[in-house]
Amino acid sequence: MSTAPNVLLATCGGWWLPHPAKAFENRGALAGLWISDKNRTSVSADLFRRCWPFHLGMKPFYHFAPQILTEKMFYAFFPLWRAWVRSQSIPPCNVVQTIIGYGTELFDRKELRGAIKVVDCPNSHPLTYYGFWQRECDLWCPGERVPIPQWMFARMNRELERADCIIVQSSFCRDSMVWNGIPEKKIYINPMGVDTFTFLPRQSVPIKPRFICVGTICLRKGHQYLFRAFELVKKRLPDAELICVGQYKTDFRRERQRWEGTFRHIPHLSHADLATLLQSCTAFVFPSQEEGIARAQIEALAVGLPVIGTHEGGATTLVRDGIEGFIVRGRDPRHIADAMIQVFLDPELNRKMGEAALQKGATKNRWQDYGDRLLDTYARKLSC
């Protein structure tokens, strides 16, 4: 088998796989990109396959259904993805990379025996992912259940066992894998890349305190603690502003009424508009209870924005406490609030943190850099 990687990427939906697909194509290392989403990075048509049955089934729900119904239907239509993958001819390749939970049908194909099987993980180990999220549901929305079905968690567990290489976004996710019995030698940490042509450095530290959080407003991402922290911040900094970009998840329904109107809510933003907004902020605040590493955290670093985040949210992979931002206890509103207040009241500290953040987020961290890091890993494995 050749030691030059030739990678087939596949997932239901799209996730971030179009970005490494384009990076691989630029290096002559892409065997194919199979997704149900559109070809948003302009991968060559002969290398791109779209799962139209799944996409057409989901399309009305994407446009007209509430979030919880869309999520349920995604799993209800999952057999369409499985059948479609089984029907496809396999191109020549020596690496197959899928988002966790979406690789079983490819891993089963006899044509891929001997290929390196890669599981790409947006979150921590399935047991940790489920457990941390369910804990927050039990505390803040009793009776609510994690919406991902147990059969999907079971697929995730089996795929981790079969994988030759497991890609994670953060040191927390790596640790969660090891805690749950996955050999550390199979795990590779590779935080996501960023579009450095869109996410440009901010020019100055804002005069007014303006904080931003980007991500679905939900219990797993810790908004119940963020809003309590901001309540404390307002007592010290009455003109402070908190902006939350993202839709509500249904598990936040018991908290929503209490906090609506206390922050500025923006359900959707384009990448260009998000970049402009990030450049106007004091800090990015993300007290997630469980995460790989939010893509928006890396985009915030890339514009030179200090990040206030948690180990469980992946921040410690790129943020050193007191250097690129602050590492906080995600379930401690006072600790979060103190960090927010400090990063505003000390403009020189904010500036230095922003400069350090820029180096972590943007330097050698384009999507091409992300893809090249993966190709180096695959080449080493193929040469063994």
BAZAVEX-527280 format. One record per residue (C-alpha): residue number from 1; y, x, z. Coordinates in steps of 0.1 Angstrom, whole numbers, plus 5000, padded with zeros to 4 digits. Last residue first. Layout:
<sites>
(NUM,(Y,X,Z))
...
</sites>
This chain:
<sites>
(384,(5018,5043,5097))
(383,(5040,5045,5066))
(382,(5043,5008,5063))
(381,(5056,5005,5099))
(380,(5083,5032,5093))
(379,(5094,5015,5060))
(378,(5096,4981,5079))
(377,(5119,4995,5105))
(376,(5142,5012,5079))
(375,(5143,4979,5060))
(374,(5154,4961,5091))
(373,(5182,4985,5098))
(372,(5193,4982,5061))
(371,(5195,4944,5064))
(370,(5218,4946,5094))
(369,(5239,4973,5077))
(368,(5242,4950,5046))
(367,(5252,4921,5069))
(366,(5281,4943,5080))
(365,(5276,4960,5114))
(364,(5285,4997,5108))
(363,(5317,4992,5128))
(362,(5326,4955,5131))
(361,(5313,4942,5164))
(360,(5309,4972,5186))
(359,(5340,4991,5174))
(358,(5361,4959,5174))
(357,(5350,4952,5210))
(356,(5362,4986,5221))
(355,(5396,4979,5207))
(354,(5396,4944,5222))
(353,(5387,4958,5256))
(352,(5416,4982,5254))
(351,(5440,4955,5245))
(350,(5428,4931,5272))
(349,(5430,4959,5298))
(348,(5466,4965,5287))
(347,(5473,4927,5288))
(346,(5462,4925,5325))
(345,(5468,4889,5335))
(344,(5447,4875,5306))
(343,(5415,4894,5311))
(342,(5418,4889,5349))
(341,(5421,4851,5347))
(340,(5391,4847,5324))
(339,(5370,4871,5346))
(338,(5379,4852,5377))
(337,(5371,4819,5361))
(336,(5336,4831,5351))
(335,(5329,4843,5386))
(334,(5342,4810,5401))
(333,(5321,4789,5377))
(332,(5289,4806,5387))
(331,(5259,4795,5366))
(330,(5265,4821,5339))
(329,(5268,4850,5362))
(328,(5294,4871,5343))
(327,(5294,4902,5320))
(326,(5330,4911,5312))
(325,(5346,4923,5280))
(324,(5342,4953,5257))
(323,(5345,4978,5285))
(322,(5346,4961,5319))
(321,(5309,4951,5318))
(320,(5294,4966,5287))
(319,(5291,4942,5258))
(318,(5267,4947,5229))
(317,(5232,4939,5242))
(316,(5247,4927,5275))
(315,(5260,4896,5257))
(314,(5226,4881,5248))
(313,(5232,4847,5264))
(312,(5209,4854,5293))
(311,(5229,4886,5301))
(310,(5260,4865,5302))
(309,(5294,4864,5284))
(308,(5331,4871,5286))
(307,(5338,4887,5252))
(306,(5370,4906,5245))
(305,(5383,4899,5210))
(304,(5386,4927,5184))
(303,(5380,4906,5153))
(302,(5345,4919,5151))
(301,(5338,4912,5187))
(300,(5345,4875,5181))
(299,(5322,4876,5151))
(298,(5295,4891,5173))
(297,(5299,4863,5199))
(296,(5301,4838,5171))
(295,(5266,4847,5160))
(294,(5253,4837,5194))
(293,(5229,4863,5207))
(292,(5193,4852,5213))
(291,(5203,4825,5238))
(290,(5196,4810,5271))
(289,(5220,4800,5299))
(288,(5251,4805,5278))
(287,(5283,4814,5296))
(286,(5303,4820,5264))
(285,(5340,4829,5267))
(284,(5358,4845,5238))
(283,(5390,4861,5250))
(282,(5428,4859,5246))
(281,(5429,4840,5213))
(280,(5449,4841,5181))
(279,(5425,4862,5161))
(278,(5397,4838,5170))
(277,(5416,4810,5153))
(276,(5420,4829,5120))
(275,(5384,4839,5120))
(274,(5373,4803,5126))
(273,(5395,4791,5097))
(272,(5378,4816,5074))
(271,(5343,4807,5086))
(270,(5350,4770,5081))
(269,(5355,4750,5112))
(268,(5337,4719,5126))
(267,(5338,4698,5158))
(266,(5372,4711,5171))
(265,(5378,4701,5207))
(264,(5408,4712,5227))
(263,(5401,4711,5264))
(262,(5407,4688,5294))
(261,(5407,4657,5272))
(260,(5369,4652,5274))
(259,(5357,4668,5307))
(258,(5344,4639,5328))
(257,(5333,4618,5299))
(256,(5311,4645,5284))
(255,(5291,4655,5315))
(254,(5266,4627,5314))
(253,(5263,4629,5276))
(252,(5257,4667,5276))
(251,(5219,4663,5267))
(250,(5230,4644,5235))
(249,(5244,4676,5219))
(248,(5282,4676,5212))
(247,(5295,4692,5181))
(246,(5311,4727,5179))
(245,(5343,4746,5185))
(244,(5356,4746,5220))
(243,(5392,4756,5226))
(242,(5405,4763,5261))
(241,(5442,4765,5268))
(240,(5460,4780,5298))
(239,(5495,4767,5306))
(238,(5487,4761,5343))
(237,(5473,4796,5349))
(236,(5461,4798,5385))
(235,(5451,4761,5389))
(234,(5442,4760,5352))
(233,(5416,4788,5357))
(232,(5398,4768,5383))
(231,(5393,4738,5359))
(230,(5384,4764,5333))
(229,(5355,4775,5355))
(228,(5343,4739,5358))
(227,(5345,4735,5321))
(226,(5325,4767,5315))
(225,(5298,4757,5340))
(224,(5289,4725,5323))
(223,(5294,4743,5290))
(222,(5264,4764,5297))
(221,(5249,4770,5263))
(220,(5217,4753,5273))
(219,(5236,4723,5287))
(218,(5253,4714,5254))
(217,(5285,4717,5234))
(216,(5271,4733,5202))
(215,(5287,4767,5197))
(214,(5320,4785,5197))
(213,(5340,4791,5230))
(212,(5377,4800,5229))
(211,(5403,4810,5255))
(210,(5441,4809,5251))
(209,(5463,4823,5278))
(208,(5498,4826,5263))
(207,(5513,4859,5252))
(206,(5484,4867,5228))
(205,(5472,4903,5225))
(204,(5481,4917,5191))
(203,(5470,4922,5155))
(202,(5436,4905,5155))
(201,(5410,4924,5136))
(200,(5394,4908,5104))
(199,(5365,4884,5104))
(198,(5365,4874,5067))
(197,(5359,4908,5049))
(196,(5339,4920,5079))
(195,(5312,4893,5073))
(194,(5291,4900,5104))
(193,(5256,4913,5111))
(192,(5231,4899,5136))
(191,(5218,4918,5165))
(190,(5186,4939,5158))
(189,(5163,4945,5187))
(188,(5127,4954,5176))
(187,(5096,4942,5195))
(186,(5060,4951,5186))
(185,(5059,4982,5209))
(184,(5070,4960,5238))
(183,(5036,4943,5238))
(182,(5041,4905,5243))
(181,(5028,4894,5277))
(180,(5054,4868,5288))
(179,(5076,4892,5307))
(178,(5076,4914,5277))
(177,(5089,4887,5254))
(176,(5116,4877,5280))
(175,(5127,4913,5282))
(174,(5131,4915,5244))
(173,(5151,4883,5245))
(172,(5173,4896,5272))
(171,(5178,4929,5253))
(170,(5192,4909,5224))
(169,(5187,4896,5188))
(168,(5150,4897,5185))
(167,(5127,4908,5156))
(166,(5090,4907,5163))
(165,(5067,4930,5143))
(164,(5030,4929,5136))
(163,(5030,4891,5143))
(162,(4998,4872,5151))
(161,(5005,4868,5188))
(160,(5041,4858,5182))
(159,(5029,4833,5156))
(158,(5006,4816,5181))
(157,(5033,4812,5207))
(156,(5058,4798,5181))
(155,(5032,4773,5168))
(154,(5027,4761,5204))
(153,(5065,4757,5209))
(152,(5064,4736,5177))
(151,(5036,4714,5190))
(150,(5056,4709,5222))
(149,(5084,4691,5204))
(148,(5119,4706,5204))
(147,(5142,4680,5221))
(146,(5141,4696,5256))
(145,(5137,4665,5278))
(144,(5164,4644,5295))
(143,(5152,4625,5326))
(142,(5178,4641,5349))
(141,(5209,4651,5329))
(140,(5227,4679,5349))
(139,(5200,4695,5370))
(138,(5168,4685,5352))
(137,(5185,4692,5318))
(136,(5196,4726,5330))
(135,(5160,4735,5341))
(134,(5147,4722,5308))
(133,(5168,4748,5290))
(132,(5157,4777,5311))
(131,(5120,4766,5309))
(130,(5119,4759,5271))
(129,(5135,4792,5260))
(128,(5116,4812,5287))
(127,(5082,4797,5276))
(126,(5091,4801,5239))
(125,(5101,4838,5243))
(124,(5139,4841,5239))
(123,(5159,4827,5210))
(122,(5167,4832,5173))
(121,(5134,4850,5168))
(120,(5124,4866,5135))
(119,(5086,4869,5133))
(118,(5074,4897,5109))
(117,(5039,4899,5094))
(116,(5033,4932,5077))
(115,(5011,4926,5046))
(114,(4975,4935,5048))
(113,(4963,4900,5041))
(112,(4992,4883,5023))
(111,(4972,4870,4994))
(110,(4948,4853,5019))
(109,(4975,4830,5029))
(108,(4973,4821,5066))
(107,(5005,4841,5076))
(106,(5023,4821,5050))
(105,(5013,4787,5065))
(104,(5020,4800,5100))
(103,(5055,4813,5094))
(102,(5079,4786,5103))
(101,(5077,4786,5141))
(100,(5096,4818,5145))
(99,(5119,4825,5115))
(98,(5099,4842,5088))
(97,(5095,4877,5074))
(96,(5066,4887,5051))
(95,(5063,4924,5043))
(94,(5041,4940,5016))
(93,(5051,4919,4986))
(92,(5039,4908,4952))
(91,(5050,4872,4947))
(90,(5029,4844,4964))
(89,(5024,4812,4944))
(88,(5036,4781,4962))
(87,(5016,4751,4970))
(86,(5009,4761,5006))
(85,(5046,4765,5013))
(84,(5053,4730,4999))
(83,(5026,4714,5021))
(82,(5040,4730,5053))
(81,(5076,4721,5044))
(80,(5067,4685,5037))
(79,(5047,4685,5070))
(78,(5080,4693,5088))
(77,(5096,4659,5079))
(76,(5092,4645,5114))
(75,(5105,4678,5129))
(74,(5138,4676,5110))
(73,(5138,4638,5116))
(72,(5141,4644,5154))
(71,(5170,4668,5149))
(70,(5188,4645,5126))
(69,(5183,4616,5151))
(68,(5198,4637,5179))
(67,(5228,4647,5158))
(66,(5238,4612,5147))
(65,(5229,4602,5112))
(64,(5251,4600,5081))
(63,(5254,4633,5062))
(62,(5225,4655,5074))
(61,(5204,4624,5079))
(60,(5208,4613,5043))
(59,(5198,4648,5031))
(58,(5167,4652,5052))
(57,(5141,4639,5028))
(56,(5159,4655,4999))
(55,(5158,4689,5017))
(54,(5122,4687,5026))
(53,(5110,4678,4991))
(52,(5134,4703,4976))
(51,(5119,4734,4993))
(50,(5141,4759,4975))
(49,(5129,4790,4958))
(48,(5151,4821,4951))
(47,(5139,4854,4936))
(46,(5143,4843,4899))
(45,(5176,4827,4907))
(44,(5191,4860,4919))
(43,(5204,4856,4955))
(42,(5238,4840,4955))
(41,(5246,4842,4992))
(40,(5247,4804,4997))
(39,(5214,4796,4979))
(38,(5211,4761,4993))
(37,(5189,4752,5023))
(36,(5152,4744,5021))
(35,(5143,4781,5022))
(34,(5121,4806,5003))
(33,(5138,4839,4996))
(32,(5117,4863,4975))
(31,(5103,4898,4969))
(30,(5135,4915,4980))
(29,(5135,4953,4983))
(28,(5157,4964,4953))
(27,(5183,4977,4978))
(26,(5209,4950,4969))
(25,(5181,4925,4970))
(24,(5174,4934,5006))
(23,(5210,4929,5016))
(22,(5210,4895,4997))
(21,(5179,4885,5016))
(20,(5194,4898,5048))
(19,(5222,4873,5044))
(18,(5202,4844,5031))
(17,(5180,4846,5063))
(16,(5207,4835,5087))
(15,(5193,4801,5094))
(14,(5181,4785,5062))
(13,(5164,4752,5068))
(12,(5126,4757,5068))
(11,(5121,4794,5067))
(10,(5110,4822,5044))
(9,(5117,4858,5035))
(8,(5094,4878,5013))
(7,(5101,4915,5016))
(6,(5092,4945,4994))
(5,(5094,4975,5017))
(4,(5088,5010,5002))
(3,(5057,5024,5020))
(2,(5035,5013,4991))
(1,(5000,5000,5000))
</sites>
